[in-house]
Amino acid sequence: MFYNTQAFLKAWKKACSTASATLVVPKNMNYLLKPITFSGPCKSITTLKIYGTIQASTDRSDYNKNTRHWLVFQYVQNFRVEGGGTINGNGDIWWKNSCKINTALPCKGAPTAVTFNQCDDCISIENGSQKVIAKNIRCGPGHGISIGSLGDANSNAYVSDVVVDTATLSGTTNGLRIKTWQGGSGIAKNIVFQNVVMNNVKNPIIIDQNYCDKKTKCKEQKSAVQISNVLFKNIKGTSSSNVAIKLECSKSYPCQGIKMKDINLVSASSNNGEAKASCENVKLAKSGKILPSCA
């Protein structure tokens, strides 16, 4: 099997060291990549235009050194990804034999397809990310589009000015998610999720300030990453669970400035009953039709 990993790294280094460079993935071309990190800082604005397909290696042994990431962009500013092509994380090789499909099987972590700063999330926006715009996304299966997790191991985190605009998520376990650990500090602010279609998504809208990805229950802590100024706008589709909107915020640092406008999420199956919303410790403003709505 022929991989294009080294060719991509060579092209990235050239583009990163050149003023106002554009790296192009041509239309009708398919490139196979092992886990790869694209590092900055770059000389100036750099653009990655994807017209063809970038595909993840299906050999799980290629991820032995880093089981949590595939494409990583770190230490880059004023960086754009566009073009309307395909990033195929080949998530099926991770999901077919895991507890996500069959609870009798062992739970194993999968790599995130695309990570900014550092596959289970389709897109993961991590600590230190600022002025990120993600547009025209198709995602599924996987964990959806996530900001975080932030504040793990009592760390300080900062994320700001993130826009996710025009996306379709199908069969994912989460849709639009912000996740932070108890005990962390810092802030995640000025975040917009808009024009998103959900197809049979388990948790379409979720803010979780009590995130815990451990076998044992995480202890309750007072400090938390502050979440503020978040807009969910024009989000519609179907939820595979009966809780379509879950805002679980910190008692000590409640979510502030959370806004919802024109939300229409219904149950994907009559067996699940009517879709519901669950909201704790959040200052929420609503406009337009909001379905389901917090009490």
C-alpha positions as CSV (number, residue, x, y, z in Angstrom):
1,M,0.0,0.0,0.0
2,F,1.4,3.4,-1.0
3,Y,1.2,6.2,1.4
4,N,1.5,9.9,0.6
5,T,2.4,11.0,4.1
6,Q,6.0,12.1,3.5
7,A,5.0,14.0,0.3
8,F,2.4,15.9,2.3
9,L,4.9,16.8,5.0
10,K,7.4,18.0,2.4
11,A,4.7,20.2,0.7
12,W,3.6,21.6,4.0
13,K,7.1,22.6,5.0
14,K,7.5,24.4,1.7
15,A,4.1,26.2,2.0
16,C,4.7,27.1,5.6
17,S,8.0,28.7,4.9
18,T,6.6,30.7,1.9
19,A,4.7,34.0,2.1
20,S,0.9,33.6,1.4
21,A,1.2,30.0,0.2
22,T,-1.6,27.6,-0.8
23,L,-1.3,23.9,-0.6
24,V,-3.7,22.2,-3.0
25,V,-5.2,18.7,-3.0
26,P,-6.3,18.2,-6.6
27,K,-9.8,17.2,-7.7
28,N,-10.4,13.5,-8.4
29,M,-7.2,12.5,-6.6
30,N,-7.1,10.2,-3.5
31,Y,-4.2,10.5,-1.0
32,L,-3.6,7.9,1.7
33,L,-2.0,9.3,4.9
34,K,-0.7,7.8,8.1
35,P,-1.0,9.9,11.3
36,I,0.6,13.3,10.5
37,T,1.3,16.6,12.3
38,F,1.4,19.8,10.4
39,S,3.4,22.2,12.6
40,G,4.0,26.0,12.5
41,P,4.6,28.7,13.0
42,C,4.3,29.6,9.4
43,K,5.8,32.7,7.6
44,S,2.3,34.2,6.8
45,I,-1.2,33.2,6.0
46,T,-1.3,29.6,4.8
47,T,-4.3,27.9,3.0
48,L,-5.0,24.2,2.5
49,K,-7.5,23.7,-0.4
50,I,-8.9,20.2,-0.6
51,Y,-10.7,19.4,-3.8
52,G,-9.9,15.7,-3.9
53,T,-9.8,13.2,-1.0
54,I,-7.5,12.7,1.9
55,Q,-8.0,9.3,3.4
56,A,-6.8,7.8,6.7
57,S,-4.7,4.6,6.8
58,T,-6.8,1.6,7.6
59,D,-3.9,-0.2,9.3
60,R,-4.6,0.2,13.0
61,S,-0.9,-0.5,13.8
62,D,-0.1,2.9,12.1
63,Y,-1.6,4.5,15.2
64,N,0.4,2.7,17.8
65,K,2.5,5.8,18.7
66,N,-0.5,8.1,18.9
67,T,-3.9,6.4,19.2
68,R,-5.9,9.6,19.6
69,H,-5.0,11.7,16.5
70,W,-4.8,11.5,12.7
71,L,-4.4,14.9,11.2
72,V,-3.0,17.5,13.6
73,F,-2.4,21.2,12.9
74,Q,-0.4,22.9,15.6
75,Y,1.2,26.3,16.2
76,V,-0.4,27.8,13.2
77,Q,-2.2,31.2,12.9
78,N,-4.3,32.7,10.1
79,F,-4.7,29.2,8.7
80,R,-7.6,28.3,6.3
81,V,-8.9,24.9,5.2
82,E,-11.4,25.1,2.2
83,G,-12.2,23.6,-1.1
84,G,-15.2,21.3,-0.7
85,G,-13.3,18.0,-1.0
86,T,-13.3,15.0,1.4
87,I,-11.4,14.2,4.6
88,N,-12.2,10.5,5.2
89,G,-11.1,9.3,8.6
90,N,-12.2,5.7,7.9
91,G,-13.9,5.6,11.2
92,D,-15.5,2.2,10.5
93,I,-12.3,0.3,11.4
94,W,-12.6,1.7,14.9
95,W,-16.4,1.5,15.4
96,K,-17.1,-2.0,14.1
97,N,-15.4,-3.8,17.0
98,S,-16.0,-1.5,20.0
99,C,-18.5,-0.9,22.8
100,K,-20.0,2.0,20.8
101,I,-21.6,-0.7,18.6
102,N,-21.8,-3.6,21.0
103,T,-21.7,-3.0,24.7
104,A,-20.3,-6.5,25.2
105,L,-17.1,-5.5,23.4
106,P,-14.2,-3.5,25.0
107,C,-14.2,0.3,24.9
108,K,-11.2,1.5,22.9
109,G,-10.3,5.1,22.0
110,A,-10.3,6.1,18.4
111,P,-8.3,8.9,16.8
112,T,-9.8,12.3,16.1
113,A,-9.9,12.9,12.3
114,V,-8.8,16.6,12.4
115,T,-7.3,18.3,15.4
116,F,-6.4,22.0,15.6
117,N,-3.6,22.4,18.2
118,Q,-2.7,19.0,19.0
119,C,-10.4,9.3,14.9
120,D,-13.1,9.9,17.6
121,D,-14.3,13.4,17.0
122,C,-14.7,14.5,13.4
123,I,-13.2,17.8,14.3
124,S,-11.7,18.6,17.7
125,I,-10.8,22.2,18.6
126,E,-8.4,22.2,21.4
127,N,-6.8,24.5,24.0
128,G,-5.1,27.6,22.5
129,S,-7.4,27.7,19.4
130,Q,-8.5,31.2,18.3
131,K,-10.2,32.6,15.3
132,V,-11.2,29.2,13.9
133,I,-13.8,29.0,11.0
134,A,-15.0,25.5,9.9
135,K,-17.5,25.5,7.0
136,N,-19.3,23.0,4.8
137,I,-18.7,19.9,6.9
138,R,-20.0,16.4,6.5
139,C,-19.4,14.1,9.4
140,G,-20.3,10.6,10.5
141,P,-19.9,8.2,12.1
142,G,-17.8,9.3,15.1
143,H,-18.2,11.7,18.0
144,G,-19.2,14.8,16.0
145,I,-17.7,18.3,16.3
146,S,-16.1,19.1,19.6
147,I,-14.5,22.0,21.4
148,G,-12.3,20.3,24.0
149,S,-11.9,18.5,26.1
150,L,-10.5,21.5,28.1
151,G,-9.1,21.8,31.6
152,D,-8.0,18.2,32.0
153,A,-5.5,17.5,34.9
154,N,-6.5,20.8,36.5
155,S,-5.0,22.7,33.6
156,N,-5.7,26.2,32.3
157,A,-7.4,26.5,28.9
158,Y,-8.3,29.2,26.4
159,V,-10.4,29.0,23.3
160,S,-12.1,31.9,21.6
161,D,-13.8,33.1,18.4
162,V,-14.8,29.8,16.8
163,V,-17.4,29.6,14.0
164,V,-18.9,26.3,12.8
165,D,-21.1,27.1,9.8
166,T,-23.0,24.7,7.5
167,A,-22.6,21.1,8.5
168,T,-24.4,17.8,8.2
169,L,-23.8,15.2,10.9
170,S,-25.1,11.6,10.4
171,G,-25.2,8.8,12.9
172,T,-22.7,10.4,15.3
173,T,-22.7,9.9,19.1
174,N,-22.6,13.7,19.6
175,G,-23.4,16.6,17.4
176,L,-22.1,20.0,18.5
177,R,-20.3,19.6,21.8
178,I,-18.3,21.7,24.3
179,K,-16.6,19.5,26.9
180,T,-14.6,20.6,29.9
181,W,-13.2,18.8,33.0
182,Q,-13.9,19.7,36.6
183,G,-10.9,21.3,38.2
184,G,-9.8,23.1,35.2
185,S,-9.6,26.9,34.7
186,G,-9.6,29.5,31.9
187,I,-12.3,30.3,29.4
188,A,-14.1,29.2,26.2
189,K,-15.9,32.1,24.7
190,N,-17.4,33.7,21.5
191,I,-18.5,30.4,19.8
192,V,-21.0,30.1,17.0
193,F,-22.7,26.9,15.8
194,Q,-25.0,27.6,12.9
195,N,-26.8,26.1,9.9
196,V,-26.4,22.5,11.0
197,V,-28.4,19.4,10.0
198,M,-28.5,16.4,12.3
199,N,-29.4,12.9,11.0
200,N,-30.0,10.4,13.8
201,V,-27.5,12.0,16.1
202,K,-27.4,10.8,19.8
203,N,-26.7,14.1,21.5
204,P,-27.3,16.9,18.9
205,I,-26.5,19.8,21.2
206,I,-24.4,19.3,24.3
207,I,-22.4,21.4,26.8
208,D,-20.8,19.2,29.4
209,Q,-18.7,20.9,32.1
210,N,-18.5,17.6,34.0
211,Y,-16.8,15.7,31.3
212,C,-15.1,12.5,32.6
213,D,-13.4,10.0,30.3
214,K,-12.3,7.6,32.9
215,K,-13.4,4.2,34.1
216,T,-13.9,5.4,37.6
217,K,-16.1,8.4,38.5
218,C,-14.3,11.7,38.6
219,K,-14.4,13.6,41.9
220,E,-16.4,16.7,42.2
221,Q,-14.3,19.9,42.0
222,K,-15.3,23.6,42.3
223,S,-13.1,25.2,39.7
224,A,-14.0,25.0,36.0
225,V,-13.4,26.4,32.6
226,Q,-15.8,29.3,32.1
227,I,-18.1,28.9,29.1
228,S,-19.6,32.2,27.8
229,N,-21.1,33.8,24.7
230,V,-22.2,30.7,22.7
231,L,-24.8,30.8,19.9
232,F,-26.7,27.8,18.5
233,K,-28.6,29.0,15.4
234,N,-30.6,27.2,12.8
235,I,-30.0,23.7,14.1
236,K,-32.5,21.1,12.8
237,G,-32.9,17.3,12.3
238,T,-33.4,14.1,14.3
239,S,-32.0,12.8,17.6
240,S,-31.5,9.1,18.3
241,S,-31.9,9.7,22.0
242,N,-34.7,11.3,23.9
243,V,-32.5,14.2,25.2
244,A,-31.7,16.3,22.1
245,I,-30.4,19.3,24.0
246,K,-28.2,18.8,27.1
247,L,-26.6,21.8,28.8
248,E,-24.9,20.5,31.9
249,C,-23.0,23.4,33.4
250,S,-20.9,24.0,36.5
251,K,-22.5,25.0,39.8
252,S,-19.5,27.2,40.6
253,Y,-19.0,28.6,37.1
254,P,-22.4,28.5,35.3
255,C,-22.5,28.9,31.6
256,Q,-23.1,32.5,30.6
257,G,-24.5,34.2,27.5
258,I,-25.8,31.0,25.9
259,K,-28.2,31.8,23.1
260,M,-30.4,29.6,21.0
261,K,-32.3,30.7,17.8
262,D,-34.4,28.6,15.5
263,I,-33.8,25.1,16.8
264,N,-35.9,22.2,15.6
265,L,-34.8,18.8,16.8
266,V,-37.2,15.9,16.9
267,S,-36.9,12.2,17.9
268,A,-35.6,9.9,15.1
269,S,-38.0,7.2,16.3
270,S,-41.4,7.1,18.0
271,N,-39.9,4.4,20.4
272,N,-37.8,7.2,22.0
273,G,-40.8,9.3,22.8
274,E,-40.8,13.1,22.3
275,A,-37.4,14.8,22.2
276,K,-36.5,16.7,25.4
277,A,-34.1,19.3,26.7
278,S,-32.1,19.2,29.9
279,C,-30.5,22.4,31.2
280,E,-28.6,22.9,34.5
281,N,-26.8,26.0,35.8
282,V,-27.0,28.0,32.5
283,K,-28.1,31.5,31.6
284,L,-30.0,30.9,28.4
285,A,-31.6,33.4,26.0
286,K,-34.0,32.1,23.3
287,S,-35.5,33.5,20.1
288,G,-37.5,32.1,17.3
289,K,-38.8,28.5,17.5
290,I,-36.9,26.4,20.0
291,L,-37.8,22.7,20.0
292,P,-37.2,21.0,22.4
293,S,-37.0,23.8,25.0
294,C,-35.7,23.9,28.5
295,A,-38.3,24.5,31.2
